[in-house]
Amino acid sequence: MPRTLTANFRNLAASKSAAPYQVLEVDWGAPTGVQYYLDRPASSFITPDNFRIPAAGVDANVNVLQWPACSLSMKEGQIGATEQTQVVLDDAAGAITAILNTTDQQRKLVTVWRMFDDPTCVWGTDNAEILTGVLRPFDWTASNNQITLNLGDLGPLLAKSISCPATAAVFPNIPNQYQDKNIPLCWGYAQRVEAVLVSRPWSTSITQATDGSSPVTVNIADDPDSMGVDGTGQTSYPAFLGLDSVLVKFNQSSSPGDVPSTATITKNWEPTLATAVVLGTVDGANHPRIIIQDQHIQPLAVGDTLDAIVAAGTNVQICMAKYGIYATTLATIITQSPWPGWYIVAFSDPQNIIAANLEIGDQIKFLKNGQPMRAWPVGSVLRALSGSYIYLANALPSKNVARVEGFGSVADQAGANRKDFITLGAYRSTHLAGSSTTTTSGTSFQVNLNDNTWNNPPGAGLGQNVTSITFPGSPRDLDNTLDDDRIWVTLEGVEDRGDSTGNLIANPATIILQYLENPHLMNVAAGSINAASFTAAATALANYQCGFAQLEAADGLSLLQHIAQLCHSFLFFDQGQANLVVLSDAAATVQHTFDTTTSDNLLQGSLSQSETPVDDIVNDLTFKWRGAWDDKTGNKLMDSKNARLTSIAAFGRMAREINPVDIYWRRGDVAAERDWWLAHLSNIYRYVRFTAFLDALVLQPGDWINLTWIDGGGRNLFGGPKAMLVTQTTDTGKDGLVQIEARYAAFVYE
């Protein structure tokens, strides 16, 4: 879309008799502040009323000797849109030299203003922002009192790391393998994103073998302070030593790192006689009756004789997904009921805990009473008996969690085992791409879509709300078919209100905008974003739905340009604002007309033409597409491929691969983007370059123009007006001319 210029400016820009000039603005920061530099004395204006220049801050001792050529160009895969340029100043009094020698001046804000020496143009209203960028004085040069400064666009200011590391300072109970891992940032419908475990019950290992005595004091690998437990020896914690239940008290070392801390362990366990899986329940007040089967009893050798080794009064632990571990005693056991090889067992449950929480698939441990404490070797794990495992699935609040999975062994209908994902808990009802997924409910974990635990008060700790999933115990304790405690989450990610109640952000243009303006990401001020360009881009990309997760720390600007390239768009900075433009090879609204007759806004003799080299054509295009995000099935990229047969017949096969294409979850979006690029890259474009006057300053890359050139002999070089896409505009500086590069498709191969 064209630049925003006032009517006064545009009228004078179209006038060949206007007197243009430029003003250089540099914000040096404290203590110098904002300074303005002119190429002439303030008293030399045609109308010396001081309305043509700023009222304050003009340094009369510094003159601009050479203005920069301010160029905006459209480059596929670019980071910025402004070529680095230079400005030369006469610093006879040494003011700028003194500033440059004080502190590091890189990335100071620089603005080049265009104005007209005419009473209708007033500074502060009609001045046009031609370049807003940064100063790069790290290689400035000085010769004969002249300072040459390098200027670049605003891109470096946005080249910041985007990440959300899970640090021990914020999450003191985080396991070592997850420490400093980046919490995923999920967009759209993100499939199977591995969540980061940020808190679990304390765990350590013994560094001395136990001898079977009770109590016994041994050295441990970690200090109580680092585990978040009492190290004074006053608190007794239920725990597991290896596979057995114990009580433990900790004593903090007086010299951590040099002298190990200790744990005093007391018997609180009984050896396991057998384990069984709950297959069903029948009625029974205060004595719930549970159905088990010999084929689901371990060890298998006692499956047919369980009633011979357990009896009423046998100690029992029931591992319930909903409640956790519950200790009780066996009340009765009935054999061969309701069928041969089956048992009905009942347990003491005076508080109705078992009846209220038991689920099919929960585990029962039958324990042997009155045995001495067992010995354990060095390295045995000592861990809390119970406690929550907390995972973070998204670094920001999410719209919805659709599915939570672990990975482990699954038995198929034939009884054979295979490795696969195992759904934990429940689906939630959701509508995606117009289709509904029916879900069921479950309570084996809790989802908090807008968890402020590590952002309370706001700005503290992590500094932002997140999406968390809390298990009452480890996932593997609740489902022992899992290989480990890792979980993968399929979710609808970041939404536009920041509290899980807004609209899902899935459009690639809106994702780029959210990266820019979200205070927890790039935090760009609203005034530095051309919102209208993002609205237009989102409309043009309305049929696309993204679904991906940023899993690693990334340079923000490079990441945004990567997303933009994968939706045939480009991001650039003009007039102090970020702009997003969707590329198009089909003519859109014409913003400006150039001709040598009616408008007469072309410099005679400046026209040149060229064509895309045939060697640059691509007629066989492959996208390497990542359809899922889990590390089990998503590491192998899939091919999405198409070709232009007529172009291949004309020029031979010329292939290209774009890798990775990792922002889409639907195959149709990948194919649509692939085909757009294939049509674009298989065209031959005719490029036109010409010089225009300052009325062309209204144009930005991506705007469409009409060009008609009638030569001196009356010939129309184009055979009529041609709609062209502007690819580059350059304000050449002091001479008041603008160079334009534009293109149109000369040949299309379908």
C-alpha positions in Angstrom: 0.0 0.0 0.0 1.3 3.5 -0.8 3.0 5.8 1.8 0.9 8.2 3.8 1.9 11.7 2.6 0.0 15.0 3.2 -1.9 16.7 0.3 0.5 19.6 0.5 3.5 17.4 0.1 2.0 15.4 -2.8 1.0 18.6 -4.7 4.6 19.9 -4.5 6.1 16.5 -5.3 4.1 16.5 -8.5 5.4 20.0 -9.4 8.6 20.2 -11.3 9.3 23.7 -10.0 9.2 22.8 -6.3 12.4 23.2 -4.2 13.0 20.0 -2.3 15.5 19.5 0.5 16.2 16.9 3.2 16.9 17.0 7.0 18.9 14.4 8.9 17.7 13.6 12.4 19.8 11.6 14.8 18.7 10.6 18.3 22.1 10.4 20.1 20.5 9.6 23.5 21.6 11.2 26.7 23.0 13.7 27.2 23.0 15.1 23.6 19.5 14.1 22.7 17.9 14.6 19.3 19.9 16.7 16.8 19.0 17.9 13.2 21.5 18.5 10.4 20.8 20.5 7.2 22.7 20.9 4.0 22.3 24.7 4.0 22.2 27.6 6.5 18.7 28.0 8.0 18.7 31.6 6.7 19.0 30.5 3.1 15.4 29.2 2.6 13.3 31.1 0.1 10.8 31.9 2.8 13.0 32.3 5.9 10.1 32.1 8.5 11.6 29.1 10.3 8.6 26.9 9.5 10.6 24.7 7.1 12.9 23.3 9.8 12.5 22.1 13.5 12.1 24.8 16.1 15.0 23.4 18.2 17.9 21.0 18.0 19.4 22.1 14.7 23.2 22.0 14.8 24.3 24.9 12.7 28.0 23.8 12.9 27.4 20.6 11.0 26.4 20.5 7.3 25.3 17.5 5.2 27.6 17.2 2.2 26.2 14.1 0.6 22.7 12.7 1.2 22.2 9.0 1.3 20.3 7.2 -1.5 17.3 5.9 0.5 16.2 2.6 -1.2 13.4 0.2 -0.4 13.6 -3.1 -2.2 11.5 -6.2 -2.3 13.6 -9.3 -1.8 12.3 -12.8 -1.3 13.8 -14.1 1.9 15.0 -10.7 3.0 15.4 -9.5 6.6 15.1 -5.8 5.9 14.2 -3.8 2.9 16.7 -0.9 3.0 20.1 -1.3 1.6 22.8 0.0 3.9 23.7 3.5 2.8 25.9 6.4 3.8 25.7 10.1 4.7 28.6 12.5 4.6 28.8 15.5 7.0 31.1 18.4 7.4 32.2 18.3 11.0 34.6 21.2 11.1 33.7 22.1 14.6 34.2 18.5 15.8 30.7 18.1 17.4 29.9 14.7 15.8 33.4 13.4 16.4 33.1 14.2 20.1 29.8 12.4 20.3 31.2 9.3 18.5 34.1 9.2 20.9 32.1 9.2 24.1 30.2 5.9 24.1 29.1 3.1 21.8 26.8 4.8 19.3 25.6 1.7 17.3 21.9 1.5 16.7 21.1 5.1 17.4 17.9 6.1 15.6 18.3 8.0 12.4 15.6 9.6 10.2 15.9 11.2 6.8 13.1 13.7 6.2 12.1 15.1 2.8 10.5 18.6 2.7 9.8 21.5 0.2 10.9 25.1 0.5 7.4 26.4 0.1 5.0 28.3 2.5 2.4 25.5 2.0 4.7 23.0 3.7 5.1 23.3 7.4 7.6 21.3 9.5 5.9 18.9 11.9 3.0 18.4 9.5 4.1 18.0 5.9 7.6 16.6 6.3 7.8 13.1 4.8 9.7 10.3 6.5 11.9 8.8 3.8 14.1 6.5 5.9 14.0 5.5 9.5 16.9 3.3 10.5 19.8 3.0 12.8 23.3 4.5 12.9 26.2 2.1 12.4 29.2 4.1 13.4 31.4 1.1 14.2 33.2 1.7 10.9 32.8 5.4 10.5 35.6 7.3 8.8 36.9 10.9 9.1 38.9 12.8 6.6 39.4 16.6 6.1 36.8 17.3 8.8 34.3 15.1 7.0 32.5 12.2 8.8 31.0 9.3 6.8 28.3 7.4 8.6 26.7 4.1 7.7 22.9 3.9 8.0 20.7 0.8 7.9 17.1 0.0 8.4 15.3 -0.8 11.7 15.9 -4.6 11.3 18.8 -4.7 13.8 16.6 -3.3 16.5 14.3 -6.3 16.2 17.1 -8.9 15.9 16.4 -10.1 19.5 16.3 -13.6 20.8 12.8 -15.0 21.2 12.9 -17.7 23.9 11.4 -18.8 27.2 14.0 -21.0 29.0 12.9 -23.1 31.9 15.6 -22.1 34.4 16.3 -23.5 37.9 15.9 -20.0 39.3 12.2 -20.0 38.3 11.6 -23.7 38.6 13.7 -25.0 41.6 12.4 -28.6 41.2 13.0 -28.9 37.5 14.8 -32.1 36.5 18.3 -31.7 35.1 17.4 -32.9 31.6 14.8 -30.1 31.3 16.8 -27.3 32.8 17.3 -24.3 30.5 15.2 -26.1 27.8 13.0 -23.7 25.8 9.4 -23.9 26.7 7.5 -24.4 23.4 5.6 -21.5 21.9 2.6 -23.0 20.1 0.6 -21.4 17.3 -2.6 -22.5 15.6 -3.3 -26.2 15.9 0.0 -27.6 17.0 0.3 -31.4 17.0 2.3 -33.5 19.5 4.5 -30.8 21.1 6.7 -32.3 23.8 5.9 -30.5 27.1 8.6 -29.4 29.4 8.6 -30.9 32.9 9.3 -28.0 35.3 8.4 -29.5 38.7 8.2 -32.9 40.2 8.6 -34.4 43.6 12.1 -34.4 45.0 14.4 -37.1 43.9 18.0 -38.1 44.6 20.1 -41.2 44.9 22.0 -42.9 47.7 25.8 -42.8 47.4 26.3 -45.5 50.2 24.8 -48.9 50.2 22.2 -49.7 52.9 22.7 -52.9 54.9 19.1 -53.8 55.8 19.1 -52.1 59.2 16.3 -49.7 60.1 16.9 -46.8 60.6 20.0 -46.3 58.5 21.8 -43.1 57.6 23.6 -42.8 54.2 25.1 -40.1 52.0 23.0 -38.8 49.2 23.9 -37.2 45.8 21.9 -34.0 46.2 21.6 -31.4 49.0 18.2 -30.9 50.6 18.3 -27.2 49.8 18.5 -27.9 46.1 15.7 -30.5 46.4 13.4 -28.0 48.2 13.0 -30.1 51.4 13.7 -29.6 55.1 17.4 -30.3 55.8 17.2 -30.0 59.6 16.3 -33.6 60.2 13.0 -32.6 61.8 10.6 -33.5 59.0 9.8 -37.1 58.0 8.9 -37.6 54.4 7.1 -40.7 52.9 9.4 -41.9 50.1 10.4 -44.7 47.8 13.9 -46.3 48.1 14.1 -48.2 44.8 10.7 -49.9 44.6 10.0 -49.9 48.3 8.2 -47.4 50.6 10.2 -45.8 53.4 10.3 -42.8 55.7 13.2 -40.4 55.4 14.7 -37.4 57.2 17.3 -35.2 55.6 20.4 -33.4 57.0 21.9 -30.6 55.0 25.7 -30.5 54.6 27.4 -27.6 56.3 29.8 -27.5 53.3 27.8 -28.3 50.2 29.9 -29.5 47.3 32.7 -30.7 49.6 30.8 -32.8 52.2 27.7 -34.8 51.2 24.3 -34.3 52.8 22.7 -37.4 54.5 19.4 -39.1 54.7 18.1 -41.2 57.6 15.9 -44.0 56.2 13.4 -45.9 58.2 11.4 -49.0 57.1 7.9 -48.1 55.9 7.5 -50.8 53.3 6.5 -54.3 52.8 7.8 -56.6 50.0 5.4 -57.0 47.1 3.8 -60.4 46.8 1.9 -59.7 43.6 0.4 -57.0 41.5 -2.9 -57.0 39.7 -4.8 -54.7 37.3 -8.4 -53.7 38.0 -10.7 -55.0 35.2 -14.0 -54.1 36.7 -16.0 -53.3 39.9 -19.2 -54.6 41.5 -21.3 -53.1 44.3 -20.3 -53.1 47.9 -20.7 -50.3 50.5 -17.5 -49.6 52.5 -16.0 -52.9 51.0 -15.8 -52.2 47.3 -15.5 -55.4 45.4 -13.1 -55.4 42.5 -12.7 -57.9 39.6 -9.2 -59.1 38.7 -8.0 -62.0 36.4 -5.1 -64.4 36.6 -3.7 -63.3 33.2 -3.3 -59.8 34.6 -1.5 -60.8 37.8 2.3 -60.5 38.2 4.2 -62.6 38.7 2.3 -65.0 36.4 3.3 -68.0 38.6 0.9 -66.8 41.3 -2.0 -66.0 39.0 -3.8 -69.2 39.6 -2.9 -69.4 43.4 -3.3 -65.8 44.6 -5.8 -66.8 47.2 -3.2 -69.2 48.7 -0.7 -66.4 49.4 -3.0 -63.5 50.4 -5.8 -63.4 52.9 -7.9 -61.0 54.9 -5.7 -58.5 56.6 -3.0 -58.5 53.9 -1.6 -55.0 53.5 -2.5 -53.5 50.1 -1.4 -50.4 48.1 -3.8 -49.3 45.4 -2.3 -47.0 42.7 -5.2 -44.8 41.4 -4.9 -42.5 38.5 -7.4 -40.1 40.1 -6.2 -40.2 43.7 -2.6 -41.5 43.8 -1.4 -44.2 46.2 -3.8 -45.4 48.9 -2.8 -47.9 51.6 -5.4 -50.2 53.1 -5.9 -54.0 53.8 -7.6 -56.8 52.0 -11.1 -57.7 53.4 -12.0 -60.8 51.3 -10.9 -62.7 48.2 -13.3 -65.0 46.3 -11.8 -67.3 43.7 -13.2 -68.6 40.4 -15.7 -65.7 40.4 -17.5 -64.6 38.4 -15.7 -67.0 35.9 -12.9 -69.5 36.2 -9.5 -67.8 36.5 -11.1 -64.6 37.9 -11.2 -63.2 41.5 -13.4 -60.8 43.3 -11.5 -58.9 46.0 -12.8 -56.4 48.6 -10.8 -53.9 50.6 -11.3 -51.9 53.8 -12.5 -48.4 52.7 -14.1 -46.7 55.7 -13.7 -43.2 54.1 -15.1 -44.3 50.7 -11.8 -43.2 49.0 -11.5 -46.3 46.8 -15.1 -46.3 45.7 -15.0 -42.6 44.8 -11.7 -42.7 42.8 -11.1 -46.2 41.5 -10.9 -46.6 37.7 -10.5 -49.6 35.4 -6.7 -50.0 34.7 -5.6 -48.9 38.2 -3.1 -51.2 39.9 -3.2 -53.2 43.2 -0.1 -54.2 45.2 -0.4 -57.1 47.7 2.3 -56.7 50.3 4.0 -59.2 52.6 3.8 -58.2 56.3 6.5 -58.1 59.0 9.7 -58.5 56.9 13.0 -56.8 57.8 14.3 -53.9 55.8 15.9 -54.7 52.5 19.4 -53.6 51.5 19.9 -51.4 48.5 23.1 -50.8 46.5 24.8 -47.5 45.7 22.9 -45.5 43.1 19.5 -46.6 44.2 16.9 -43.8 43.7 15.4 -42.2 46.7 12.3 -40.2 45.7 9.1 -38.7 47.2 6.2 -41.2 47.7 3.8 -38.8 46.0 3.5 -35.3 44.5 2.6 -33.5 41.4 4.4 -33.6 38.1 3.9 -30.2 36.3 4.5 -29.8 32.6 4.4 -26.6 30.5 2.9 -27.1 27.1 3.0 -23.5 25.9 5.0 -20.4 26.9 1.8 -18.3 26.7 -1.9 -19.0 27.5 -3.6 -21.3 25.0 -7.0 -21.6 23.5 -7.5 -25.3 24.2 -5.7 -28.5 24.9 -7.1 -31.2 22.6 -5.0 -34.3 23.6 -2.2 -35.4 25.9 -0.2 -38.5 25.1 2.7 -40.6 26.3 4.7 -43.1 24.4 5.0 -46.8 25.2 3.8 -50.3 24.5 0.4 -50.9 23.1 -1.2 -54.3 22.7 -3.2 -54.8 19.4 -6.2 -57.0 18.9 -4.0 -60.0 18.1 -2.2 -59.6 21.4 1.1 -58.4 19.9 2.9 -55.4 21.4 4.0 -52.4 19.4 5.4 -49.0 20.3 2.9 -46.1 19.8 1.4 -43.0 21.4 -0.9 -43.6 24.3 -3.7 -41.1 25.0 -3.6 -39.9 28.6 -6.8 -38.5 30.1 -9.2 -37.0 27.7 -9.9 -35.1 24.5 -11.8 -31.9 24.5 -14.6 -30.9 22.1 -13.2 -28.6 19.5 -13.9 -27.4 15.9 -11.1 -27.2 13.5 -11.3 -26.5 9.7 -15.1 -26.8 9.9 -15.1 -30.4 11.3 -16.0 -31.4 14.9 -14.0 -33.8 17.0 -16.1 -35.6 19.6 -14.2 -35.9 22.9 -14.6 -37.6 26.3 -13.7 -36.4 29.7 -11.1 -37.6 32.2 -9.4 -36.5 35.4 -6.0 -38.2 35.3 -4.5 -34.7 34.9 -5.5 -31.1 35.2 -5.1 -28.5 32.4 -4.6 -24.8 33.2 -4.8 -22.8 30.0 -3.8 -19.5 31.8 -1.5 -20.5 34.6 -0.1 -17.5 36.6 1.8 -19.6 39.1 5.2 -18.3 38.0 3.9 -14.8 37.2 2.4 -13.8 40.5 2.7 -10.9 41.1 2.7 -10.0 37.4 6.2 -9.5 36.0 7.8 -11.7 38.7 9.5 -15.1 38.1 8.8 -16.2 34.6 7.1 -12.9 33.9 4.2 -14.3 31.9 1.2 -16.7 32.2 1.7 -20.1 30.6 -0.3 -23.3 29.7 0.4 -26.0 32.3 -0.6 -29.7 32.8 -0.5 -31.2 36.3 -0.4 -34.9 37.0 -1.0 -36.2 40.6 2.0 -38.5 40.2 4.3 -39.3 37.4 2.6 -40.3 34.1 4.5 -43.6 34.2 3.3 -44.4 37.7 -0.2 -43.9 36.5 0.3 -45.9 33.3 3.2 -48.3 33.5 3.0 -49.2 29.8 4.8 -45.8 29.1 8.5 -45.9 28.3 9.2 -42.8 30.4 7.5 -39.7 31.9 7.6 -37.5 28.8 4.3 -36.3 27.4 3.2 -34.8 24.1 0.4 -32.3 23.8 -1.8 -31.4 20.8 -3.3 -28.0 21.4 -4.8 -24.9 20.0 -2.1 -22.3 20.9 -1.8 -18.6 21.4 -5.0 -16.6 21.3 -5.6 -12.8 20.8 -6.6 -11.8 24.4 -3.7 -13.4 26.2 -5.9 -15.1 28.8 -7.1 -18.2 26.9 -10.5 -16.7 26.1 -9.8 -15.0 22.9 -9.8 -16.1 19.3 -7.2 -18.6 18.1 -4.3 -17.0 16.2 -3.7 -19.3 13.1 -3.4 -16.9 10.2 0.4 -16.5 9.3 0.1 -12.7 9.0 -1.6 -12.5 12.4 1.1 -14.7 13.9 3.8 -12.4 12.7 1.9 -9.4 14.1 1.5 -11.1 17.4 5.3 -11.8 17.6 5.9 -8.1 17.0 3.4 -6.6 19.4 3.1 -9.1 22.2 4.9 -7.6 25.3 6.3 -11.0 26.1 7.9 -11.5 22.7 9.2 -8.6 20.6 7.2 -5.8 22.4 7.1 -3.4 19.4 5.1 -0.3 20.1 1.8 -0.1 18.2 3.0 3.2 16.5 5.9 1.2 15.0 3.6 -1.2 13.2 1.5 -0.5 10.0 -1.6 -2.3 11.2 -3.4 -1.7 7.9 -0.7 -3.7 6.0 -1.2 -6.6 8.4 -4.9 -6.5 8.1 -4.7 -6.6 4.3 -2.1 -9.4 4.5 -4.4 -11.4 6.8 -7.3 -11.0 4.4 -5.1 -12.2 1.5 -4.0 -15.2 3.5 -7.4 -16.0 5.0 -7.4 -19.6 3.7 -4.2 -20.5 5.5 -4.1 -22.1 8.9 -0.8 -22.5 10.7 0.0 -25.1 13.3 3.5 -25.2 14.7 5.6 -24.7 17.7 8.8 -22.7 18.2 10.9 -25.2 20.1 14.3 -23.4 20.3 15.5 -19.9 20.9 15.5 -18.0 17.6 16.4 -14.5 16.3 13.1 -12.8 16.1 13.5 -11.0 12.8 14.9 -14.0 11.0 12.1 -16.2 12.4 9.4 -13.7 11.2 11.0 -13.5 7.7 11.0 -17.3 7.6 7.3 -17.4 8.3 6.7 -14.6 5.8 8.5 -16.5 3.1 6.4 -19.6 3.7 3.2 -17.5 3.0 4.7 -15.7 -0.1 5.1 -12.4 1.8 7.8 -10.1 2.9 8.4 -8.0 5.9 10.0 -4.6 5.6 10.3 -1.3 7.5 9.3 2.1 6.1 8.3 5.4 7.7 9.3 4.0 11.0 6.8 1.1 10.8 6.9 -2.6 10.1 4.9 -3.5 7.0 3.8 -6.9 5.7 3.1 -7.3 2.0 1.7 -10.5 0.3 3.4 -11.1 -3.0 1.2 -11.3 -6.1 1.8 -11.9 -9.8 -1.7 -10.8 -10.6 -2.5 -7.1 -11.0 -4.1 -5.3 -8.1 -5.2 -1.7 -7.5 -3.0 0.7 -9.4 -1.5 3.2 -7.0 0.3 5.5 -9.5 0.5 6.1 -13.3 3.6 7.0 -15.2 3.7 8.2 -18.7 5.5 10.6 -21.0 2.3 12.4 -22.1 -0.6 13.2 -19.8 1.3 12.9 -16.5 4.7 13.6 -18.0 6.4 12.2 -14.8 9.2 10.3 -16.4 12.7 11.4 -17.0 13.4 11.3 -20.7 15.8 8.6 -21.8 15.9 6.8 -18.4 13.9 3.7 -19.4 15.7 0.3 -19.5 14.4 -3.3 -19.7 15.7 -6.7 -18.8 14.3 -10.2 -18.4 14.6 -13.0 -15.9 17.4 -15.4 -17.1 15.9 -18.7 -18.3 18.5 -20.4 -16.1 16.7 -18.9 -13.0 13.4 -20.6 -13.9 12.1 -23.3 -11.5 9.7 -25.8 -13.0 10.0 -28.7 -10.5 9.4 -27.7 -6.9 9.6 -29.8 -3.8 8.5 -28.6 -0.3 10.0 -30.5 2.6 7.1 -30.6 4.9 7.0 -31.4 8.6 3.5 -32.6 9.3 3.8 -33.3 13.0 6.0 -31.9 15.8 6.8 -34.9 18.0 10.3 -36.4 17.9 9.0 -39.9 17.4 7.2 -39.5 14.1 7.9 -35.9 13.1 11.6 -35.9 12.4 11.2 -37.5 8.9 10.2 -34.7 6.5 7.6 -35.5 3.9 7.7 -34.4 0.2 5.1 -32.2 -1.3 6.0 -31.9 -5.0 4.6 -30.5 -8.3 6.0 -29.6 -11.7 5.1 -27.4 -14.8 5.2 -29.8 -17.7 5.1 -27.2 -20.4 8.0 -25.4 -18.9 9.9 -28.6 -18.6 9.2 -29.4 -22.3 10.6 -25.9 -23.3 13.6 -25.7 -21.0 14.3 -29.1 -19.4 13.8 -29.9 -15.8 15.0 -27.3 -13.4 14.3 -28.4 -9.8 14.4 -26.6 -6.4 13.7 -27.6 -2.9 12.4 -25.4 -0.1 13.3 -26.8 3.3 11.8 -26.8 5.9 8.2 -25.9 5.4 7.3 -26.2 9.1 4.4 -23.8 9.9 1.4 -25.7 8.5 -0.4 -28.7 9.9 -2.8 -29.2 6.9 -1.5 -30.8 3.8 -3.8 -28.6 1.7 -2.1 -25.4 2.9 1.3 -26.8 2.0 0.1 -27.7 -1.5 -1.4 -24.3 -2.0 1.8 -22.5 -1.0 3.9 -24.9 -3.1 1.8 -24.2 -6.2 2.0 -20.4 -5.7 5.7 -20.5 -5.6 5.9 -22.9 -8.5 3.7 -20.6 -10.7 5.9 -17.6 -9.5 9.2 -19.2 -10.1 8.3 -20.7 -13.5 7.4 -17.3 -14.9 9.8 -15.1 -17.0 9.5 -11.6 -15.8 10.3 -8.4 -17.6 12.0 -5.8 -15.4 11.6 -2.1 -16.1 13.8 0.6 -14.6 13.2 4.3 -15.0 13.7 7.6 -13.2 10.7 9.5 -12.0 10.1 12.7 -10.0 9.3 13.1 -6.4 5.6 12.2 -6.8 6.9 8.6 -7.0 7.9 8.8 -3.3 4.3 7.7 -2.5 5.2 4.2 -3.7 6.4 1.2 -1.6 7.6 -2.2 -2.8 4.6 -4.3 -3.6 2.5 -1.4 -5.0 1.1 -1.7 -8.5 1.7 1.0 -11.2 0.7 1.6 -14.8 3.5 2.5 -17.2 3.2 3.9 -20.7 6.2 5.1 -22.6 5.7 7.0 -25.9 9.1 7.6 -27.5 10.0 10.6 -29.6 8.8 9.0 -32.8 5.3 8.4 -31.3 5.8 4.7 -30.7 4.3 3.1 -27.6 7.1 0.8 -26.4 4.7 -1.4 -24.4 1.7 -1.6 -26.8 -0.5 0.1 -24.2 -0.5 0.7 -20.4 1.2 -2.1 -18.5 0.3 -3.0 -14.9 3.6 -3.6 -13.0 4.6 -4.6 -9.5 7.1 -2.2 -7.9 10.1 -4.1 -6.6 12.4 -1.2 -5.6 12.1 2.6 -5.0 15.2 4.8 -4.4 15.1 8.4 -3.4 18.4 9.5 -4.9 18.8 12.4 -2.5 19.6 16.0 -3.3 18.7 16.1 -7.0 15.0 15.3 -6.2 14.7 12.3 -8.5 13.4 8.8 -7.7 14.5 5.6 -9.4 11.9 2.8 -9.8 12.2 -0.8 -10.6 9.1 -2.8 -11.5 8.2 -6.1 -13.1 5.4 -7.9 -14.9 5.1 -11.5 -16.2 6.3 -11.6 -19.8 5.8 -15.4 -20.2 3.8 -17.8 -18.1 4.2 -21.5 -18.4 1.2 -23.5 -17.3 
